[in-house]
Amino acid sequence: MNQPKKQKQTLRQILRKKRSLLSNTELQQKSRQICKQIIDSELFKSARNVGFYHAVGGEADPSCLCQTHQNKQFFLPVLSARGTTDKPDSLLFCPISANTQYQHNRFKIPEPVYTPDQLITADELDLLIMPLVGFDKNGNRLGMGGGFYDRSLAFKQNQTNSKPALLGFAYDFQELEQLNSEPWDIRLEWIATESVLFKCRA
C-alpha cells in the first residue's frame, strides 16, 4: 500500500468516526438543511431525472428531496448484475416510487428490487447526488474506496459538460483542505452542505 492510500484510509477513519458521533436528531436536522440548499437551487429545479443514494453509516441523508417534488423521477443505484452491463462492479439506476420493494446488496445497503428493463445508466440522469466521506473545494471526492461511482461515471472524464451534473451531499465537517486525486477519479461539479451550495473550482 503506498503512502497516499494510507493517508486516505486514515482520513476515512477520522471522518467516519465524526459521522458516527452524530445523534439521530443531529443527522436528520443537518440532512434537512442540506436538502434545503439543493431544493432552492436552479440545478435541482431544472433536473427531471434525479439519482440519489440510500444513506447508511451516518451518511448525510438526501431522502427528503423526493418527498414533495412530484414533477421529478428519482432513482437509486444498484450494483450491476451479470449481463446487465459491460462494466462489472459499476452502478445502474432504478426508478423508485412509494410502492418500491427493497433488498440488501452484498454491502448490506438497501437496493430497489428491479427487473432489468427498468434500469438506466448514469448518463440518462440529469442530476446525480453522491455520497462521500470527504471532499475539497476542487471537487475531489473521498469515497469508501470501492470505485463504483468512478467506474460508472468514467465517460465524464472527456465529457465534462455532459449529463448528469454531479453533486456531493455532505456535512460541513467533511470538507478537507486538499485531497490527492488519481487519473481515474471523477470530480464532483457541485457540493451541498448544511451551510452552502457551491460550484467546485475548475
C-alpha positions in Angstrom: 0.0 0.0 0.0 1.5 3.3 -1.0 1.5 6.5 1.2 -1.4 8.3 -0.5 -3.6 5.2 0.1 -2.5 5.1 3.7 -3.4 8.8 4.1 -6.8 8.3 2.5 -7.5 5.4 4.8 -6.6 7.4 7.8 -8.9 10.3 6.6 -11.7 7.8 6.1 -11.3 6.5 9.7 -11.3 10.0 11.1 -14.3 11.3 9.1 -16.4 8.2 9.6 -15.7 8.5 13.4 -17.0 12.1 13.3 -20.1 10.9 11.4 -20.7 8.1 13.9 -20.8 10.7 16.8 -23.8 12.5 15.3 -27.1 11.8 17.2 -30.0 10.7 15.0 -31.6 14.1 15.7 -28.4 15.9 14.5 -28.2 13.7 11.4 -31.8 14.5 10.5 -31.5 18.2 11.1 -28.3 18.6 9.2 -29.6 16.5 6.3 -32.8 18.6 6.1 -30.6 21.7 5.9 -28.5 20.3 3.1 -31.7 19.3 1.3 -33.0 22.9 1.6 -29.8 24.2 0.0 -30.5 22.0 -3.0 -34.2 22.5 -3.3 -33.8 26.2 -3.6 -31.2 25.8 -6.5 -31.8 26.1 -10.2 -29.6 23.0 -10.5 -32.3 20.9 -8.8 -35.3 22.8 -10.2 -34.2 22.1 -13.8 -33.5 18.4 -13.3 -36.1 15.8 -14.3 -34.3 12.5 -13.6 -32.5 12.7 -10.3 -30.3 10.0 -8.9 -29.5 9.9 -5.1 -28.5 7.2 -2.6 -29.7 5.3 0.5 -27.8 6.7 3.4 -26.0 4.3 5.7 -23.4 4.5 8.5 -24.2 8.1 9.5 -24.1 9.5 6.0 -26.0 12.7 5.3 -29.4 11.6 4.1 -30.9 13.1 0.9 -34.1 11.2 1.0 -36.3 14.2 1.9 -35.6 15.6 -1.5 -38.1 13.2 -3.1 -41.0 13.8 -0.6 -42.5 16.9 -2.1 -41.4 17.0 -5.8 -44.0 15.2 -8.0 -42.5 16.5 -11.3 -39.3 14.5 -10.9 -38.4 10.9 -11.2 -36.0 9.7 -8.5 -33.5 6.8 -9.0 -31.4 4.7 -6.6 -28.2 2.9 -7.6 -28.0 -0.8 -7.8 -24.8 -2.9 -8.2 -24.6 -4.1 -11.8 -25.7 -7.7 -12.2 -24.0 -10.1 -14.6 -25.4 -9.5 -18.1 -26.9 -6.0 -17.4 -23.7 -4.0 -18.2 -20.3 -4.5 -19.8 -18.7 -2.8 -16.8 -18.6 -5.2 -13.8 -18.9 -3.7 -10.4 -20.4 -0.5 -11.6 -23.7 1.1 -10.9 -27.0 1.2 -12.7 -30.0 3.2 -11.6 -33.6 2.1 -10.8 -36.6 4.4 -10.6 -38.4 4.3 -7.3 -41.9 5.0 -6.1 -43.9 4.7 -2.9 -44.5 1.0 -3.8 -40.9 0.1 -4.4 -39.7 -3.0 -2.6 -36.1 -3.3 -1.3 -33.5 -5.9 -0.7 -29.9 -5.7 0.7 -26.9 -5.9 -1.7 -23.6 -7.6 -0.7 -22.6 -4.5 1.3 -25.9 -4.6 3.3 -27.2 -1.5 1.6 -30.9 -1.5 0.6 -31.5 -1.5 -3.1 -34.7 -1.5 -5.1 -36.0 -4.8 -6.3 -36.0 -4.4 -10.1 -36.4 -6.0 -13.5 -33.6 -5.4 -16.0 -35.8 -3.3 -18.3 -36.2 -0.7 -15.5 -32.5 0.1 -15.2 -30.8 3.1 -16.8 -27.2 4.2 -16.9 -25.8 7.3 -15.3 -25.7 9.4 -18.5 -29.6 9.2 -18.6 -29.8 11.2 -15.3 -29.9 14.9 -15.2 -28.5 15.2 -11.7 -26.7 12.7 -9.6 -26.5 13.3 -5.8 -23.5 11.4 -4.5 -22.4 10.1 -1.1 -18.9 10.9 0.2 -16.6 10.6 3.2 -14.7 13.8 2.4 -14.3 16.4 -0.2 -12.3 19.5 -1.1 -13.3 22.7 -3.0 -11.7 21.4 -6.2 -14.4 18.7 -6.3 -12.1 15.8 -5.3 -14.1 13.2 -3.5 -13.1 10.7 -0.9 -15.4 7.8 -1.1 -15.3 4.4 0.6 -12.6 3.1 -1.8 -14.6 0.7 -4.0 -14.5 2.9 -7.1 -18.1 2.2 -8.1 -19.0 5.8 -8.9 -15.7 6.4 -10.7 -16.3 3.3 -13.0 -19.9 4.2 -13.6 -19.0 7.8 -14.5 -15.8 7.2 -16.5 -17.4 8.8 -19.6 -17.3 12.1 -17.7 -13.5 12.2 -18.0 -13.7 13.5 -21.5 -17.2 14.9 -21.4 -17.1 17.3 -18.5 -20.3 19.2 -19.7 -22.3 16.0 -20.2 -25.1 14.7 -18.0 -25.5 14.1 -15.2 -24.4 17.1 -13.1 -22.5 15.6 -10.1 -23.4 17.0 -6.7 -21.7 15.9 -3.5 -24.1 15.7 -0.4 -22.1 16.4 2.7 -21.7 17.7 6.2 -19.6 20.9 6.6 -17.1 19.0 8.7 -16.3 16.6 5.8 -14.5 19.4 3.9 -10.8 18.9 3.6 -8.1 21.4 2.6 -6.9 19.3 -0.2 -7.3 15.7 -1.5 -4.9 14.0 -3.8 -6.6 12.7 -7.0 -5.9 9.7 -9.2 -6.2 9.7 -13.0 -9.4 7.7 -12.8 -11.1 9.8 -10.2 -14.2 11.6 -11.4 -14.6 15.1 -9.8 -17.7 16.5 -8.3 -19.0 19.6 -10.0 -21.1 20.9 -7.1 -21.1 20.5 -3.3 -24.0 21.0 -0.9 -23.6 21.1 2.8 -25.9 22.4 5.6 -24.5 25.9 5.2 -23.8 26.3 1.4 -24.2 25.0 -2.1 -21.3 25.9 -4.4 -19.8 25.1 -7.8 -16.4 23.4 -7.5 -13.3 25.1 -8.8 -12.5 24.2 -12.4 
